[in-house]
Amino acid sequence: MNHQLDAAQTRKGSHMSNGNLNEFLDTVEDLARAIKDVETPEIARVRAKVKIALAAAKSALSDGAVQVRDQAKQATRITDDYVRDNPWKVVGIAAAVGIVLGMLMTRRSD
């Protein structure tokens, strides 16, 4: 169950950081396109570094997505195995959670 929470937190954090990173990469690409016509040695050197950094960042982003997907699959497998090995325990836990939630909801409505 702890693996499930870790995977969910990883997905949420990864999704938020991936969005920010994608936005940043788009901005850097726009900047690189904007200065493509400037022909000074310094700009050419910086442009080359930016291209290399963009390729590395995109590769890392892709690798991160694969890693998150693999962790989610592993968490799903672990949860499935646990439920298959302990079906009555899972039913008991679900019933207990349902009772507690029912009691809390009843108290709130009073």
N, C-alpha and C positions, 0 to 999 in steps of 0.2 A: 504494500500500500504506500509505503514511503517512496518507492520508485515511481509510483504514479504521480505523486505530488511533484517530485523532482522533474519529471518529464514535462508536466504541465507548466511549471515555472520556467523551465528552459525554453519551451516553445513560446511563452508569452514574452520573455526577455529577448529571445532571438528575433521574434517578429518585430518588436519595437526597435531594436538596434538595427535590424536589416532595413527597415523603412528609412531610418535616419542615414544609414550608410548609403543606400541607393540614392537618396536625395543628394547627398554630398558628392557621390561619384558623378551624377548627372551634372551637377554644378561645375565640377572640375572639367568634365568633357566639354561643356559649353565654353568654359574659359579657354581651353586648348583650341577649340574651333575659332574663337574670337581672335586669337593671336597667331593663327596659322600663316597669315600673310606678312607678319613682321619677320624680317630677315636679318637679324643681328646674331652674332655668334652666341651671345649669352642666352637669348631667347630660344635659339635652336637647341642649346644644351638643356635648358629647363624643360622645353617641350619633350625632348627625348626622355628625360627623367620622369616626367608626368605620364607619358605613355607606358613606361615600365611599371610605375607605381599603380596606375589604373589596372593594368593587366593582373598584377599581383593581388590587388584588392578584390577584383572580380573573382579571381580564382579562390581566394580565401573565403569570400562570401558564399560561393558555390559549395566549397568543402564544408562550411559551417552548416548549410542547409542539409547536406547529406548526413552529417553527424547528428543533427537534431532528429531527422527522420529515423535514423537507426536507433537512437535512444527511445523514441516513441514506440517503435516496433518491439524493442526489448521490454519496455514497461508493459506493453500489451500482452506479450508472451508470459511474463512473470505473473501478471494478474490473472490471466486465463489459467495458467497452471495452478495457482493458488485456489481459484474457485473450483476447478475440477478435483483437486485433492481434498478440499474442505467444503463441500457444498452445504452441509448443515450448519457449519459455523458461519458461513456467509449469510445464509437465510436468517440465522439468529441475530447476527449483527444488523442486518437490514431491518428486521422486525423491531429491534431495540431502538434503532435510529428513528424509525417511523413512529414509535410510541412517544419517544422524547419530543420529536417535532410536533406531534399531535398535541401533547400536553402544553408545550410552549405556545402553540397557536391558539389553544383554548384559553390560556391565561391572558394573552394579548387582547382577545376579543371581549374580555370581561371588563 
